[in-house]
Amino acid sequence: MKKTISVKVFILALFLVCGHSSYAQNFVKRYFNNLINDTSDISKPQFLIYPTVAYAPETSWEFGLSSLLVFYAKQDTSNRLSEINGFTFFTLENQYGLWFDHAIYSDEDKWFFLGRLRFQSFPLFYHGIGNDSPEDYIARVDANQIFIKERVLRKIKKDVFVGLEMDFQRLSNVDFVPAESNNGIQELPLGSEGSTNLGFGLGLVHDNRHNVLNVRKGFFSELALLHYNQGWGSTYDFTTVISDTRIYRPVGNHNVFAAQLLGQFNSGDVPFNQLALMGGESIMRGYYYGRYRDRNQLAAQFEYRFLPIPFGFTDRIGAAVFAGAGKVFSELNNFDLSNIVVSGGAGLRFLLFPKKDIYTRLDVAFTQEGPGFYLFIGEAF
């Protein structure tokens, strides 16, 4: 199997294609002056849009457009910073997608909306189930995917929120394509013909972060229970419990130590696409998202951030080093510390919006199966 490497590239010449007219030149000048020098009022919303280019063997060239909106409720900087991320893409293999993520706080944090949407036609790599699944993928899964997860949370006391959670996932037009190195799949997993699953549940969140894109001091913990039932339209009956705890501590005037412990536990008839999936750009970086999957997982990561590095010529460049360890497993009583998967790496940071303390990150992560590269706005967690 070729190692999948996908690097999204900032194209700072975003609007140069508009031509050489004075209008275009003035537009470009204003846009980049606002971007690089952060000339806007700190209390006012800021919007950034930029194109991306990526390449991966399974998709060929990918072209996309990313956007970020950050704002304070009622333009009051005593409120927490809200953010909405958007990303759309298409590839030369006729694949496409639309993503939206958001963390929105109302005035005085009375309400907290946390969620994401994914709509895409994009290949998945299936390595099998379990912590001992092979390095080479067994099959490429071509499918259309819809993923909508939303939490609507109400503050019940300072920094504590409780509310409803909803998760909708649909996998359709599924085709398992065996890898060239594999003569066939011995047994297709549950959900291999596609499924539609709708889950409802409750969430309890403790959150005192002020800037979710770059937390310098704070604590976040979510405990959520979701149940999927055929009675309200799900293909399968199963239950998911998620525990996500993160801690952030300042070190000196500029550095930050951050740590996260993530657990996901499933019971019932869980389709393969909704098992606990390990890897991705947020935790266990360096591994493809879903490289490891099973009914349960435990994963932890640590990161030390230099924000910024005290160079004499600029105060907008930072760096980070990180490490993670985790494991997927079938039953709770089967968990042990053998065969733990590890990853680690380092990255550069650039202070994109100085007044709002928002960095863009370029991370390089290393695993026993090769490297992974990530370019995103905001920290991994």
C-alpha positions in Angstrom: 0.0 0.0 0.0 1.2 3.5 -0.8 1.4 5.7 2.2 -1.4 8.3 1.9 0.0 11.8 2.3 -2.4 14.7 2.0 -1.1 18.2 2.5 -3.4 21.2 2.2 -1.5 24.2 0.9 -2.3 27.9 1.6 -2.4 29.8 -1.6 -1.8 33.3 -0.6 -2.3 34.5 -4.2 -6.0 33.8 -3.7 -7.3 36.8 -5.6 -4.5 37.3 -8.1 -6.6 35.5 -10.7 -9.0 38.4 -10.7 -6.7 40.2 -13.1 -4.7 43.4 -13.0 -7.5 45.9 -12.7 -7.2 48.5 -10.0 -10.3 47.2 -8.3 -8.7 43.7 -8.0 -5.4 45.1 -6.8 -7.1 47.2 -4.1 -9.2 44.3 -3.1 -6.1 42.1 -2.7 -4.3 44.8 -0.8 -7.1 45.3 1.6 -7.7 41.6 2.1 -4.1 40.8 2.9 -3.5 43.9 5.0 -6.5 42.7 7.1 -5.1 39.2 7.2 -1.4 39.7 7.8 -1.7 42.9 9.9 -5.0 42.1 11.6 -6.2 45.6 11.3 -9.8 44.9 12.3 -11.4 45.9 15.6 -11.0 43.0 18.1 -14.7 43.0 18.9 -15.8 42.7 15.3 -16.3 39.4 13.5 -13.5 38.2 11.2 -13.9 36.1 8.1 -11.1 34.3 6.2 -11.5 32.4 3.0 -8.7 30.7 1.1 -8.2 27.9 -1.5 -6.5 24.6 -0.7 -4.7 22.0 -2.8 -4.0 18.5 -1.8 -2.8 15.2 -3.3 -3.3 11.6 -2.2 -2.9 8.4 -4.2 -6.6 7.3 -3.7 -8.0 10.7 -4.8 -5.5 12.2 -7.2 -5.5 16.0 -7.0 -7.9 17.7 -4.7 -9.0 21.3 -4.9 -10.9 23.0 -2.2 -12.1 26.2 -0.6 -11.9 26.8 3.2 -13.4 29.5 5.3 -13.3 30.6 9.0 -15.6 33.0 10.8 -14.8 34.0 14.4 -16.9 36.3 16.5 -18.1 37.3 20.0 -21.8 37.3 20.8 -23.1 40.9 20.6 -19.5 41.9 19.8 -18.7 41.7 23.5 -15.2 40.5 24.1 -16.1 39.3 27.6 -18.1 36.6 25.9 -16.3 33.5 24.6 -15.0 33.4 21.1 -17.2 31.5 18.7 -16.0 29.9 15.5 -17.5 28.4 12.4 -15.3 26.5 9.9 -16.3 25.6 6.4 -14.6 23.4 3.8 -15.7 22.2 0.3 -13.6 20.2 -2.1 -13.6 18.1 -5.3 -11.0 15.8 -6.8 -10.0 14.7 -10.2 -11.6 11.3 -9.4 -15.0 12.9 -9.2 -15.1 12.9 -5.4 -16.5 15.8 -3.5 -17.5 17.0 -0.1 -18.9 19.8 2.1 -17.9 20.2 5.8 -19.0 22.6 8.5 -17.8 22.6 12.1 -18.9 25.1 14.8 -18.6 26.0 18.4 -21.0 28.9 19.1 -21.6 30.6 22.5 -24.5 32.9 23.1 -24.4 36.1 25.1 -23.2 35.3 28.7 -22.7 31.7 27.6 -26.4 30.9 28.3 -26.4 28.5 25.3 -23.7 26.5 23.7 -24.0 24.9 20.3 -21.3 22.4 19.4 -21.4 20.3 16.2 -20.3 19.3 12.8 -21.7 18.4 9.4 -20.1 16.2 6.7 -21.5 15.5 3.3 -19.1 13.7 1.0 -18.4 11.1 -1.7 -15.0 10.0 -0.6 -13.1 6.7 -0.3 -12.6 5.0 3.1 -9.8 2.6 3.8 -10.8 -0.5 5.6 -8.1 -2.4 7.5 -10.3 -4.7 9.3 -11.5 -4.6 13.0 -9.2 -4.7 16.0 -5.9 -3.5 17.3 -4.0 -6.2 15.3 -5.5 -5.3 11.9 -3.0 -5.3 9.1 -1.0 -2.3 8.0 -2.1 -2.7 4.4 -5.7 -1.9 3.9 -8.0 -4.8 3.0 -10.4 -2.8 0.9 -11.2 0.7 -0.3 -14.7 1.5 0.5 -16.4 3.8 -2.0 -19.6 5.4 -0.6 -21.7 8.5 -0.1 -21.6 9.7 3.5 -23.8 12.1 5.5 -22.7 12.9 9.1 -24.5 15.4 11.3 -23.8 15.8 15.0 -25.2 18.5 17.1 -25.2 19.4 20.8 -27.7 22.0 22.1 -26.5 22.7 25.6 -27.9 25.1 28.3 -25.8 26.6 31.1 -27.0 25.4 34.5 -24.2 26.9 36.5 -20.9 28.6 35.9 -19.0 26.7 33.1 -21.4 23.7 33.3 -23.8 22.9 30.5 -26.4 20.1 30.0 -28.6 19.4 27.0 -29.6 17.2 24.1 -27.3 15.5 21.6 -28.2 14.2 18.2 -26.2 12.1 15.8 -27.3 11.2 12.2 -25.1 9.1 10.0 -25.9 7.6 6.6 -23.7 5.5 4.4 -25.1 4.7 1.0 -24.0 3.3 -2.4 -21.4 1.3 -0.6 -18.8 -0.7 -2.6 -16.0 -2.7 -1.0 -13.1 -2.7 -3.5 -10.5 -5.3 -2.5 -6.9 -4.0 -2.4 -4.6 -5.2 -5.2 -2.5 -7.1 -2.6 -5.7 -8.9 -1.3 -7.5 -11.7 -3.1 -10.7 -10.9 -1.4 -12.4 -10.1 1.9 -13.1 -13.2 3.9 -16.1 -11.6 5.7 -17.7 -8.3 5.2 -18.4 -6.3 8.4 -21.8 -5.3 9.7 -23.1 -2.3 7.7 -21.2 -3.2 4.6 -24.4 -2.7 2.5 -24.9 0.7 3.9 -27.0 2.0 6.9 -28.8 4.9 8.2 -28.6 5.5 12.0 -30.1 8.2 14.1 -29.1 8.6 17.7 -30.5 10.8 20.5 -29.1 11.3 24.0 -27.9 13.6 26.7 -24.7 15.5 27.2 -23.0 17.0 30.2 -20.2 19.4 29.5 -17.8 21.4 31.8 -16.1 24.1 29.8 -14.3 27.2 30.9 -12.3 27.8 27.6 -12.4 31.3 26.3 -10.9 30.7 22.9 -11.6 27.2 21.6 -9.1 27.6 18.7 -6.2 28.3 21.0 -6.8 27.5 24.7 -4.1 28.9 27.0 -5.7 28.0 30.2 -8.8 26.0 30.9 -10.6 22.7 31.2 -13.1 20.9 29.0 -14.9 17.6 29.8 -17.8 16.0 27.9 -19.7 12.9 29.0 -22.3 11.9 26.4 -24.7 9.0 25.9 -26.4 8.3 22.6 -28.8 5.6 21.7 -29.7 4.5 18.2 -33.0 2.6 17.7 -34.8 1.0 14.9 -38.0 2.4 16.4 -37.1 5.9 15.1 -35.6 4.9 11.8 -32.1 3.5 12.5 -30.9 0.4 10.7 -29.3 -0.9 13.9 -29.9 -0.8 17.7 -26.8 0.3 19.6 -25.6 2.6 22.3 -22.5 4.8 22.4 -20.9 6.5 25.5 -18.2 9.1 24.9 -15.9 10.6 27.5 -13.6 13.5 26.3 -11.5 15.4 28.9 -8.9 18.1 28.1 -6.7 20.2 30.3 -4.6 23.3 29.5 -2.0 24.8 31.7 0.1 27.9 31.0 3.9 27.5 31.4 5.6 30.9 31.8 4.3 33.8 29.8 3.8 32.2 26.4 4.0 28.4 26.5 1.1 26.0 27.1 0.9 22.3 28.2 -2.2 20.5 26.9 -3.4 17.0 27.5 -6.5 15.0 26.4 -8.0 11.6 27.4 -10.6 10.2 25.0 -12.8 7.2 25.5 -15.6 5.7 23.3 -17.6 2.7 24.3 -20.2 0.9 22.2 -22.7 -1.9 22.8 -25.2 -3.5 20.6 -25.1 -4.0 16.8 -22.6 -1.4 15.7 -22.0 -0.9 12.0 -18.3 -0.8 10.9 -18.5 3.0 10.1 -19.7 3.9 13.6 -17.2 1.8 15.6 -14.7 3.7 17.6 -12.3 5.1 15.0 -8.7 5.9 15.8 -6.5 8.4 13.9 -7.0 11.7 12.1 -6.0 15.3 12.4 -7.1 15.7 16.0 -5.9 12.7 18.1 -3.4 10.0 17.2 -2.1 12.2 14.4 -0.1 10.3 11.8 -2.6 7.5 11.5 -5.3 7.6 8.9 -8.8 8.2 10.4 -10.2 4.8 11.0 -6.9 3.0 10.5 -7.9 1.2 13.8 -11.5 0.5 14.6 -13.3 -1.6 17.2 -16.2 -1.4 19.6 -14.2 0.6 22.2 -11.2 2.8 22.3 -9.0 4.7 24.8 -6.5 7.3 23.6 -4.5 10.0 25.2 -2.2 12.8 23.9 0.0 15.5 25.3 1.2 18.6 23.6 3.6 21.4 24.5 3.1 24.6 22.7 5.5 27.5 22.3 3.2 30.4 21.4 5.2 32.2 20.2 8.9 31.5 20.1 10.7 34.7 21.2 12.5 35.5 17.9 14.0 39.0 17.7 12.5 39.7 14.3 8.9 38.5 14.8 6.5 37.5 17.5 4.2 35.6 15.2 6.0 32.2 14.8 5.4 29.4 17.3 5.9 25.6 17.5 4.7 22.5 19.2 5.8 19.0 20.1 3.2 16.3 20.7 2.9 12.5 21.5 -0.1 10.2 21.7 -0.9 6.6 22.6 -4.1 4.6 22.2 -5.8 1.3 21.6 -9.0 -0.1 20.3 -10.5 -3.3 21.8 -13.6 -5.4 21.5 -14.7 -5.8 25.2 -14.1 -3.7 28.3 -12.7 -6.7 30.2 -10.3 -7.4 27.3 -8.4 -4.1 27.7 -4.7 -4.3 28.7 -1.6 -2.3 28.0 -0.2 -4.7 25.3 0.0 -3.6 21.7 -0.5 0.1 22.5 -0.3 2.2 19.3 1.9 5.4 19.6 2.5 8.5 17.5 4.4 11.7 17.9 5.7 14.7 16.1 6.2 18.4 15.9 4.8 21.4 14.1 5.1 25.1 13.3 2.6 27.8 14.2 1.9 31.2 12.6 -0.2 33.8 14.5 -2.9 34.5 12.0 -5.1 36.8 14.0 -3.0 38.5 16.7 -5.8 40.3 18.4 -7.8 37.1 18.8 -4.8 34.9 19.5 -5.5 32.4 16.6 -2.7 30.4 15.0 -2.6 28.3 11.9 -0.7 25.0 12.4 1.5 22.8 10.2 2.1 19.4 12.0 4.2 16.5 11.0 3.4 13.3 12.8 5.4 10.0 12.8 4.2 6.5 13.4 5.6 3.0 12.8 3.7 3.1 9.5 5.0 6.4 8.2 4.4 10.1 8.5 1.3 12.3 8.3 1.0 16.0 7.5 -1.7 18.4 8.7 -2.4 22.1 7.9 -5.3 23.6 9.8 -6.4 26.8 11.5 -6.6 26.3 15.3 -4.9 23.7 17.5 -5.7 20.0 17.3 -7.5 20.0 20.6 
